[in-house]
Amino acid sequence: MSISRTSNPPRHLNVESTLQELTLDDFSVDINSPGSALTKAFEENPVLTGVLLMENGQYYGMLSRQKFLEAMSTPYGLELFTRRPLKILYDSIYDRSSGRSPYILPGNTSIHDAAEYCLQRPPEDLYEPLVIEIDPGVYRILDFPQLLLAQGQIYKIAKELLDERNVELNKANLSIREKNQEMSRYLQHVKRVTAAAAAVEDNSFRSKSLDGVAARNDELGRLARVFQRMVHTVQTREKDLADAKEQLETVIDTVPGAISWLNSGGIYLGVNRHLAEDWNLKQDSFIGREVGFLEGSSQLADFTRRFLDSDTESASKEIELQVDERSRYYLVAAQKYKDGSATVSVGIDITERKQAEESLRIAEEKFRSIFENALEGIFQVNLEGQYMSVNPAMANIFGYSSPEEMIEQVTDVSELYVDPNNEKEFHRRINEEGEIKHWEYQVYRQDGSIVWVQEDTRVVKDRHNNVLYYEGMLQEISERKREEEALKRQVEDLKIEIDQQKRSRQVEEITQTEYFQELEMAVEELRFDFDEDD
């Protein structure tokens, strides 16, 4: 039995330090030693957290102070393990056949990875020491608190490195700011050249304004000299640009929409002919005036101002304008250009579309009212025989509390037919003729009762003549059927009565004939003779 330390406490750890750089214990006991020997060793070495168990000079396992004391404190633990070999105690704690053994890590494992590994152990093993394999077959013990102390030292070192990097970063930022200042000075010179370029565009450029820059021997000087040579070319092209502008204005005036140009302050720079005619004004009447000067254009002014004040590059909105005391609707689209200093907007008159939409909405409301309140059942059925929609009257005819209940429960309309042949004949005729009117048949209601109904149905097709669904109207005619049956019976009774009256008239006519009277007299004579014989 011996104890030793493999190294002195570490002084210069770094973020990449490994376990073998830490202080490791080398306390080993023969596996066949009695438990009392380990008890004595732990009493003599109170800081000892575990021992290496050796068998014939080979590593067998590691027994921690905590596991040893827990085993010895169990009922009859002292009697069982004090005099018996440590192997018996160790095997009772660790089932070697199941592969369970103390935690072993290679010596080249980083301190950071080892700390994370230990913190993921079960709570009962959290403070168990580690077995470190520093060389093949060579093992040492590492106290877990020592590992945490080393991890804390590494965190401190990492913070110091991070602070050093921050200092270096600040120095780099300072250097960048200095370079930016140098760049800013250079850009001031560049602005002079760009100002000259702007002057060329507004025809105010003077060649002498760049003489000083053109005298430079760098890129800016060469650029200035290029500008001076370009002046003549630009002036030559001004006429071409004017012609192109005229062509563009002609195109814009022919566009069937209201087009306007405004600056960033909402002042009109120009409008096309269509916009001017909409308001019965001349095009020049808009230039220099603020958007919204037109009476009845408050929505347009509000939309334009909001757009000019925003950071968005484009926007669109439907607005209402009062033109000649009438409401007109426009779809207005606006787009910024020239870096947001100007805006072009296009308005398309959608008044007819809005009127059509309103008419459609009214028609839909009327249809919905008719659909919901009609006394007749109204329905739509898809090609699979499933109801797409039914109105309340339809649901009521079939005994359902709501259209939704009927659509949910009736999965196939063929279920409703009392006579399946009626359903087959219906499909044959509807497919051949495209519609059926006054089709009468019997159906089952929800409660199983039978009623008579009359149906008018047509096929709905798309523009390619493909069948989409069927729609129609249905009404219950059970009462009418009963009245028809009663009427038929009355007609039959009347026929019988008429036949009886006809026969009576025929008998009366026969009795009035001369032949019948002679025959009646002969019968009377025969009866008289018969009476005399008696």
C-alpha positions as CSV (number, residue, x, y, z in Angstrom):
1,M,0.0,0.0,0.0
2,S,1.5,3.3,-1.1
3,I,0.5,6.9,-1.8
4,S,2.2,9.5,-4.0
5,R,1.5,12.7,-6.0
6,T,2.5,12.7,-9.7
7,S,3.0,16.5,-9.9
8,N,3.0,19.8,-8.0
9,P,-0.1,22.0,-8.1
10,P,-0.4,23.6,-11.5
11,R,0.5,27.2,-11.8
12,H,0.3,28.0,-15.5
13,L,-2.8,26.5,-16.9
14,N,-4.2,27.6,-20.3
15,V,-7.6,27.0,-22.0
16,E,-6.1,23.9,-23.7
17,S,-4.7,22.3,-20.6
18,T,-5.4,18.6,-20.0
19,L,-6.0,16.4,-17.0
20,Q,-2.4,15.1,-16.9
21,E,-1.2,18.6,-16.1
22,L,-3.2,18.5,-12.8
23,T,-2.1,17.1,-9.4
24,L,-3.0,13.4,-9.5
25,D,-3.0,10.9,-6.6
26,D,-1.3,7.5,-6.9
27,F,-2.7,5.6,-3.9
28,S,-3.0,1.9,-4.6
29,V,-4.1,-1.1,-2.6
30,D,-4.0,-4.8,-3.5
31,I,-7.5,-6.1,-4.3
32,N,-7.1,-9.0,-1.9
33,S,-6.3,-6.8,1.1
34,P,-8.9,-6.9,3.9
35,G,-11.4,-4.0,4.2
36,S,-9.8,-3.0,7.5
37,A,-6.7,-2.0,5.7
38,L,-8.6,0.5,3.5
39,T,-10.4,1.8,6.6
40,K,-7.1,2.5,8.3
41,A,-5.7,4.2,5.1
42,F,-8.7,6.5,4.8
43,E,-8.4,7.4,8.6
44,E,-4.7,8.2,8.2
45,N,-5.2,10.2,5.0
46,P,-8.4,12.3,5.5
47,V,-7.9,14.2,2.2
48,L,-7.7,10.9,0.2
49,T,-10.9,10.6,-1.9
50,G,-10.3,7.2,-3.4
51,V,-7.8,4.3,-4.0
52,L,-6.7,2.3,-7.0
53,L,-7.3,-1.4,-6.6
54,M,-4.5,-3.6,-8.1
55,E,-4.5,-7.3,-8.8
56,N,-1.1,-8.9,-9.6
57,G,0.2,-5.4,-10.4
58,Q,-2.6,-4.7,-12.9
59,Y,-5.3,-2.1,-12.5
60,Y,-8.6,-3.7,-11.3
61,G,-10.7,-0.7,-10.4
62,M,-11.1,2.3,-8.2
63,L,-12.9,2.6,-4.9
64,S,-13.9,6.0,-3.6
65,R,-14.1,7.0,0.0
66,Q,-17.8,7.7,-0.4
67,K,-18.7,4.4,-1.9
68,F,-16.5,2.5,0.7
69,L,-18.1,4.3,3.7
70,E,-21.6,3.8,2.2
71,A,-20.9,0.0,1.9
72,M,-19.4,-0.2,5.4
73,S,-22.3,1.7,7.0
74,T,-24.9,-0.7,5.6
75,P,-26.4,-3.3,8.0
76,Y,-23.8,-5.9,8.8
77,G,-21.4,-4.0,6.5
78,L,-18.5,-4.1,9.0
79,E,-19.0,-7.8,9.7
80,L,-19.2,-8.5,6.0
81,F,-16.3,-6.5,4.6
82,T,-13.8,-5.7,7.4
83,R,-11.9,-9.0,7.2
84,R,-12.8,-10.0,3.7
85,P,-10.8,-9.1,0.6
86,L,-11.6,-5.7,-0.9
87,K,-12.5,-7.5,-4.1
88,I,-15.7,-8.8,-2.6
89,L,-16.7,-5.3,-1.5
90,Y,-15.8,-3.8,-4.9
91,D,-17.7,-6.4,-6.9
92,S,-20.8,-5.9,-4.7
93,I,-20.7,-2.2,-5.6
94,Y,-19.8,-2.4,-9.3
95,D,-21.2,-5.2,-11.5
96,R,-18.3,-5.8,-13.8
97,S,-20.2,-8.1,-16.0
98,S,-22.6,-5.3,-16.9
99,G,-19.7,-3.0,-17.8
100,R,-20.3,-0.6,-14.9
101,S,-17.1,0.8,-13.5
102,P,-15.6,4.0,-12.1
103,Y,-15.3,6.9,-14.5
104,I,-12.1,6.7,-16.5
105,L,-10.8,9.4,-18.8
106,P,-7.6,9.6,-20.9
107,G,-4.9,11.9,-19.6
108,N,-5.0,14.1,-22.7
109,T,-8.7,15.0,-22.1
110,S,-9.0,18.8,-21.8
111,I,-10.0,20.1,-18.4
112,H,-13.0,21.9,-19.9
113,D,-14.4,18.7,-21.5
114,A,-13.7,16.7,-18.3
115,A,-15.6,19.2,-16.2
116,E,-18.6,19.0,-18.6
117,Y,-18.4,15.2,-18.5
118,C,-18.5,15.1,-14.7
119,L,-21.4,17.5,-14.4
120,Q,-23.5,15.2,-16.6
121,R,-23.1,12.2,-14.3
122,P,-25.9,11.0,-12.1
123,P,-26.4,13.1,-8.9
124,E,-25.2,10.2,-6.7
125,D,-21.9,10.0,-8.6
126,L,-21.4,13.8,-9.1
127,Y,-18.5,14.1,-6.6
128,E,-16.9,10.7,-7.4
129,P,-13.2,11.0,-8.2
130,L,-12.0,10.3,-11.7
131,V,-9.5,7.6,-12.9
132,I,-7.0,9.2,-15.3
133,E,-5.1,6.9,-17.6
134,I,-1.9,8.9,-18.2
135,D,-0.2,6.1,-20.1
136,P,-1.3,2.7,-21.3
137,G,-1.9,0.7,-18.1
138,V,-0.9,3.6,-15.8
139,Y,-3.7,5.1,-13.8
140,R,-4.0,8.0,-11.3
141,I,-6.8,9.5,-9.3
142,L,-8.2,13.0,-9.7
143,D,-10.2,14.7,-7.0
144,F,-13.4,16.3,-8.5
145,P,-13.2,19.5,-6.4
146,Q,-9.6,19.9,-7.8
147,L,-11.0,19.6,-11.3
148,L,-13.5,22.3,-10.6
149,L,-10.8,24.6,-9.2
150,A,-8.8,24.1,-12.3
151,Q,-11.8,24.8,-14.5
152,G,-12.3,28.1,-12.6
153,Q,-8.7,29.0,-13.2
154,I,-9.1,28.3,-16.9
155,Y,-12.3,30.5,-17.0
156,K,-10.2,33.3,-15.4
157,I,-7.5,32.8,-18.0
158,A,-10.0,32.9,-20.7
159,K,-11.5,36.2,-19.4
160,E,-8.0,37.7,-19.3
161,L,-7.4,36.6,-22.9
162,L,-10.8,38.0,-23.9
163,D,-9.9,41.3,-22.3
164,E,-6.6,41.4,-24.1
165,R,-8.4,40.7,-27.4
166,N,-10.8,43.6,-26.6
167,V,-7.9,45.9,-26.1
168,E,-6.5,44.8,-29.4
169,L,-9.9,45.3,-31.0
170,N,-10.1,48.8,-29.6
171,K,-6.7,49.6,-31.1
172,A,-7.8,48.2,-34.4
173,N,-11.0,50.4,-34.3
174,L,-8.9,53.4,-33.5
175,S,-6.8,52.7,-36.5
176,I,-9.9,52.3,-38.7
177,R,-11.3,55.6,-37.5
178,E,-8.0,57.3,-38.4
179,K,-8.2,55.7,-41.9
180,N,-11.8,56.8,-42.2
181,Q,-10.8,60.4,-41.4
182,E,-8.2,60.1,-44.2
183,M,-10.9,58.7,-46.5
184,S,-13.2,61.6,-45.5
185,R,-10.7,64.1,-46.6
186,Y,-10.2,62.3,-49.9
187,L,-14.0,62.2,-50.4
188,Q,-14.2,66.0,-50.1
189,H,-12.0,66.2,-53.1
190,V,-14.2,63.6,-54.8
191,K,-17.3,65.7,-54.1
192,R,-15.9,68.6,-56.1
193,V,-15.7,66.3,-59.1
194,T,-19.2,65.0,-58.5
195,A,-20.5,68.6,-58.2
196,A,-19.0,69.2,-61.6
197,A,-20.9,66.2,-62.9
198,A,-24.1,67.6,-61.5
199,A,-23.3,71.0,-63.1
200,V,-23.0,69.2,-66.5
201,E,-26.5,67.8,-66.1
202,D,-28.1,71.2,-65.4
203,N,-26.1,72.9,-68.0
204,S,-24.2,75.1,-65.5
205,F,-20.8,73.5,-65.8
206,R,-17.9,75.8,-66.5
207,S,-14.7,74.2,-67.6
208,K,-12.5,76.5,-65.6
209,S,-14.1,75.3,-62.3
210,L,-12.1,72.1,-62.7
211,D,-8.8,73.7,-63.7
212,G,-7.3,73.3,-60.2
213,V,-8.4,69.6,-60.0
214,A,-7.3,68.9,-63.6
215,A,-3.8,70.0,-62.6
216,R,-3.5,67.1,-60.2
217,N,-1.4,64.1,-61.2
218,D,-3.6,61.5,-59.7
219,E,-6.9,59.8,-60.7
220,L,-9.0,62.8,-59.7
221,G,-6.9,65.0,-62.1
222,R,-7.4,62.6,-64.9
223,L,-11.1,62.5,-64.2
224,A,-11.3,66.3,-64.3
225,R,-9.7,66.4,-67.6
226,V,-12.2,63.8,-68.9
227,F,-15.0,66.1,-67.8
228,Q,-13.6,69.0,-69.7
229,R,-13.5,66.9,-72.8
230,M,-17.0,65.7,-72.3
231,V,-18.6,69.1,-72.1
232,H,-18.8,69.5,-75.8
233,T,-20.2,66.1,-76.2
234,V,-22.9,66.7,-73.5
235,Q,-24.0,70.0,-75.1
236,T,-24.3,68.2,-78.5
237,R,-26.5,65.6,-77.0
238,E,-28.8,68.1,-75.2
239,K,-30.9,68.5,-78.3
240,D,-31.2,64.8,-78.7
241,L,-32.4,64.5,-75.1
242,A,-34.9,67.3,-75.7
243,D,-36.3,65.4,-78.6
244,A,-36.5,62.3,-76.6
245,K,-38.3,64.1,-73.8
246,E,-40.9,65.4,-76.2
247,Q,-41.5,61.9,-77.5
248,L,-41.8,60.6,-73.9
249,E,-44.3,63.3,-73.1
250,T,-46.3,62.4,-76.2
251,V,-46.4,58.8,-75.0
252,I,-47.4,59.8,-71.5
253,D,-50.2,62.0,-72.7
254,T,-51.7,59.0,-74.7
255,V,-51.6,56.7,-71.7
256,P,-55.3,56.1,-70.6
257,G,-54.5,57.1,-67.0
258,A,-53.8,60.1,-64.8
259,I,-50.0,60.7,-64.4
260,S,-48.3,63.3,-62.3
261,W,-44.8,64.2,-61.1
262,L,-44.1,65.8,-57.7
263,N,-41.1,66.8,-55.7
264,S,-40.4,65.7,-52.2
265,G,-42.5,68.6,-50.8
266,G,-45.6,67.5,-52.6
267,I,-45.4,70.2,-55.3
268,Y,-46.6,69.3,-58.8
269,L,-43.8,69.3,-61.3
270,G,-46.1,68.3,-64.2
271,V,-49.2,66.2,-65.2
272,N,-50.3,64.5,-68.3
273,R,-53.1,65.5,-70.5
274,H,-55.5,62.9,-69.2
275,L,-55.2,64.1,-65.6
276,A,-55.8,67.7,-66.6
277,E,-58.9,66.8,-68.7
278,D,-60.3,64.9,-65.7
279,W,-60.4,68.1,-63.7
280,N,-61.2,70.4,-66.7
281,L,-57.9,72.3,-66.2
282,K,-54.8,73.0,-68.3
283,Q,-51.6,71.0,-67.6
284,D,-49.7,74.2,-66.7
285,S,-52.3,74.9,-64.0
286,F,-50.9,72.1,-61.8
287,I,-47.2,73.1,-62.0
288,G,-45.9,74.7,-58.8
289,R,-49.1,74.0,-56.8
290,E,-49.3,71.7,-53.8
291,V,-51.1,68.4,-54.0
292,G,-54.5,68.8,-52.5
293,F,-55.3,72.1,-54.1
294,L,-58.1,70.4,-56.1
295,E,-61.4,70.5,-54.3
296,G,-62.6,66.9,-53.6
297,S,-59.1,65.4,-53.7
298,S,-58.5,65.2,-49.9
299,Q,-57.9,61.4,-50.0
300,L,-55.4,61.8,-52.8
301,A,-53.5,64.5,-50.9
302,D,-53.5,62.5,-47.7
303,F,-52.2,59.4,-49.5
304,T,-49.5,61.4,-51.3
305,R,-48.2,63.2,-48.2
306,R,-48.0,60.0,-46.2
307,F,-46.1,58.3,-49.0
308,L,-43.6,61.3,-49.3
309,D,-43.0,61.3,-45.6
310,S,-42.3,57.5,-45.4
311,D,-39.2,55.6,-46.2
312,T,-41.0,53.3,-48.7
313,E,-40.0,53.4,-52.4
314,S,-43.5,52.6,-53.8
315,A,-47.1,52.3,-52.6
316,S,-50.6,52.0,-54.0
317,K,-54.1,52.5,-52.8
318,E,-57.7,52.8,-54.0
319,I,-59.0,56.3,-53.3
320,E,-62.3,58.2,-53.9
321,L,-62.3,61.7,-55.6
322,Q,-65.1,64.1,-56.1
323,V,-65.0,65.2,-59.8
324,D,-67.7,67.5,-61.0
325,E,-69.7,66.7,-57.9
326,R,-69.6,63.0,-58.7
327,S,-67.7,60.2,-56.9
328,R,-65.0,58.6,-59.0
329,Y,-62.7,55.9,-57.9
330,Y,-59.0,55.5,-58.8
331,L,-56.3,53.0,-58.2
332,V,-53.2,55.2,-57.5
333,A,-49.7,53.8,-57.6
334,A,-46.7,56.0,-56.6
335,Q,-43.0,55.4,-57.1
336,K,-40.1,57.5,-55.8
337,Y,-37.1,58.3,-58.1
338,K,-34.0,60.5,-58.0
339,D,-33.0,59.2,-54.6
340,G,-36.5,60.0,-53.2
341,S,-36.4,63.7,-54.2
342,A,-39.2,63.2,-56.7
343,T,-42.3,61.0,-57.2
344,V,-44.3,59.8,-60.1
345,S,-47.9,58.6,-59.6
346,V,-50.3,56.9,-61.9
347,G,-54.0,56.8,-61.4
348,I,-56.3,54.3,-63.2
349,D,-60.0,55.1,-63.2
350,I,-61.8,52.1,-61.7
351,T,-65.2,53.7,-61.2
352,E,-67.0,51.3,-63.5
353,R,-65.3,48.3,-61.7
354,K,-66.3,49.6,-58.3
355,Q,-69.9,50.1,-59.5
356,A,-69.8,46.6,-60.9
357,E,-68.5,45.3,-57.6
358,E,-71.2,47.2,-55.7
359,S,-73.9,45.8,-58.1
360,L,-72.4,42.3,-57.6
361,R,-72.5,42.8,-53.8
362,I,-76.1,43.9,-53.9
363,A,-77.0,41.0,-56.2
364,E,-75.2,38.6,-53.8
365,E,-77.1,40.0,-50.9
366,K,-80.4,39.6,-52.7
367,F,-79.5,36.1,-53.7
368,R,-78.5,35.2,-50.2
369,S,-81.8,36.7,-48.9
370,I,-83.8,34.7,-51.4
371,F,-81.7,31.6,-50.7
372,E,-82.2,31.8,-46.9
373,N,-85.9,32.8,-46.9
374,A,-87.3,30.9,-49.9
375,L,-90.2,28.5,-49.1
376,E,-88.8,26.1,-51.7
377,G,-85.7,24.0,-51.0
378,I,-82.7,25.2,-52.9
379,F,-79.6,23.1,-53.2
380,Q,-76.3,22.4,-55.0
381,V,-74.9,18.8,-55.4
382,N,-71.4,17.8,-56.6
383,L,-70.7,15.0,-59.1
384,E,-70.1,12.6,-56.1
385,G,-73.6,13.1,-54.9
386,Q,-72.7,15.2,-51.9
387,Y,-74.6,18.4,-51.0
388,M,-72.4,21.5,-51.5
389,S,-75.1,23.8,-50.1
390,V,-78.8,23.7,-49.0
391,N,-81.0,26.4,-47.7
392,P,-83.1,26.2,-44.5
393,A,-86.3,25.3,-46.4
394,M,-84.5,22.3,-47.9
395,A,-83.2,21.1,-44.5
396,N,-86.8,21.5,-43.1
397,I,-88.4,19.4,-45.9
398,F,-86.1,16.5,-45.0
399,G,-86.5,17.0,-41.2
400,Y,-83.1,18.5,-40.3
401,S,-82.7,21.3,-37.9
402,S,-80.2,23.2,-40.0
403,P,-78.5,23.2,-43.4
404,E,-75.2,22.3,-41.8
405,E,-76.7,19.2,-40.2
406,M,-78.1,18.0,-43.5
407,I,-74.9,18.5,-45.4
408,E,-72.9,16.7,-42.7
409,Q,-75.3,13.7,-42.3
410,V,-76.4,13.2,-46.0
411,T,-73.2,11.8,-47.6
412,D,-74.9,10.7,-50.8
413,V,-78.2,11.9,-52.2
414,S,-79.0,8.4,-53.5
415,E,-79.7,7.5,-49.8
416,L,-82.8,9.7,-49.9
417,Y,-84.6,7.9,-52.8
418,V,-87.3,5.5,-51.8
419,D,-87.3,3.9,-55.2
420,P,-83.7,3.4,-56.5
421,N,-85.1,3.3,-60.1
422,N,-86.2,6.9,-59.8
423,E,-82.6,7.9,-59.0
424,K,-81.2,6.0,-62.0
425,E,-83.9,7.5,-64.3
426,F,-83.1,11.0,-62.9
427,H,-79.4,10.7,-63.8
428,R,-80.1,9.3,-67.2
429,R,-82.4,12.2,-68.1
430,I,-80.3,15.0,-66.5
431,N,-77.2,13.8,-68.4
432,E,-79.1,13.6,-71.7
433,E,-81.2,16.7,-71.5
434,G,-79.2,19.0,-69.2
435,E,-82.2,19.8,-67.0
436,I,-85.3,18.2,-65.5
437,K,-88.5,20.0,-64.6
438,H,-91.4,18.8,-62.4
439,W,-89.7,15.6,-61.5
440,E,-91.8,13.9,-58.8
441,Y,-90.6,11.1,-56.5
442,Q,-90.7,9.9,-52.9
443,V,-87.9,10.4,-50.4
444,Y,-87.0,9.5,-46.9
445,R,-86.9,12.2,-44.2
446,Q,-84.4,12.1,-41.3
447,D,-86.9,10.3,-39.1
448,G,-87.5,7.6,-41.8
449,S,-90.9,8.9,-42.8
450,I,-91.7,9.2,-46.6
451,V,-92.8,12.3,-48.4
452,W,-93.5,13.3,-52.0
453,V,-91.3,16.0,-53.5
454,Q,-91.1,17.8,-56.9
455,E,-87.7,18.8,-58.2
456,D,-86.4,21.2,-60.9
457,T,-82.7,20.7,-61.6
458,R,-80.2,21.8,-64.1
459,V,-76.5,21.0,-64.9
460,V,-73.9,23.7,-64.3
461,K,-70.9,23.6,-66.7
462,D,-67.7,25.6,-67.2
463,R,-66.8,27.4,-70.4
464,H,-65.2,24.2,-71.6
465,N,-68.5,22.4,-71.2
466,N,-67.3,20.3,-68.3
467,V,-69.9,19.5,-65.7
468,L,-69.2,21.2,-62.4
469,Y,-72.2,20.4,-60.3
470,Y,-76.0,20.3,-60.2
471,E,-78.3,22.9,-58.8
472,G,-82.1,23.0,-58.4
473,M,-85.2,23.7,-56.4
474,L,-87.4,21.2,-54.5
475,Q,-90.7,21.4,-52.8
476,E,-92.8,18.9,-50.8
477,I,-96.0,17.9,-52.6
478,S,-97.3,15.3,-50.2
479,E,-100.5,17.3,-49.5
480,R,-101.1,17.8,-53.2
481,K,-100.6,14.1,-53.8
482,R,-103.2,13.3,-51.2
483,E,-105.6,15.8,-52.8
484,E,-105.0,14.3,-56.2
485,E,-105.8,10.8,-54.8
486,A,-108.9,12.1,-53.2
487,L,-109.9,13.8,-56.4
488,K,-109.3,10.6,-58.4
489,R,-111.6,8.7,-56.0
490,Q,-114.3,11.4,-56.4
491,V,-114.0,11.1,-60.2
492,E,-114.4,7.3,-59.9
493,D,-117.4,7.7,-57.7
494,L,-118.9,10.2,-60.1
495,K,-118.3,7.9,-63.0
496,I,-120.3,5.1,-61.2
497,E,-123.1,7.5,-60.4
498,I,-123.2,8.7,-64.0
499,D,-123.3,5.1,-65.2
500,Q,-126.3,4.4,-62.9
501,Q,-128.2,7.5,-64.0
502,K,-127.5,6.6,-67.6
503,R,-128.9,3.1,-67.2
504,S,-132.0,4.4,-65.5
505,R,-132.7,6.8,-68.4
506,Q,-132.2,3.9,-70.8
507,V,-134.7,1.7,-68.9
508,E,-137.2,4.6,-68.8
509,E,-136.8,5.0,-72.6
510,I,-137.4,1.3,-73.2
511,T,-140.5,1.2,-71.0
512,Q,-142.0,4.1,-73.0
513,T,-141.6,2.3,-76.3
514,E,-144.7,0.8,-78.0
515,Y,-143.1,-2.6,-78.1
516,F,-142.4,-2.7,-74.4
517,Q,-146.0,-1.6,-73.6
518,E,-147.4,-4.4,-75.9
519,L,-145.1,-6.8,-74.2
520,E,-146.2,-5.5,-70.8
521,M,-149.9,-6.0,-71.8
522,A,-149.2,-9.5,-72.9
523,V,-147.6,-10.3,-69.6
524,E,-150.6,-8.9,-67.8
525,E,-152.9,-11.1,-69.9
526,L,-150.8,-14.1,-69.1
527,R,-150.9,-13.3,-65.4
528,F,-154.8,-12.9,-65.6
529,D,-155.1,-16.2,-67.3
530,F,-152.9,-17.8,-64.7
531,D,-155.0,-16.3,-61.9
532,E,-158.3,-17.7,-63.4
533,D,-156.8,-21.2,-63.7
534,D,-156.0,-21.1,-60.1
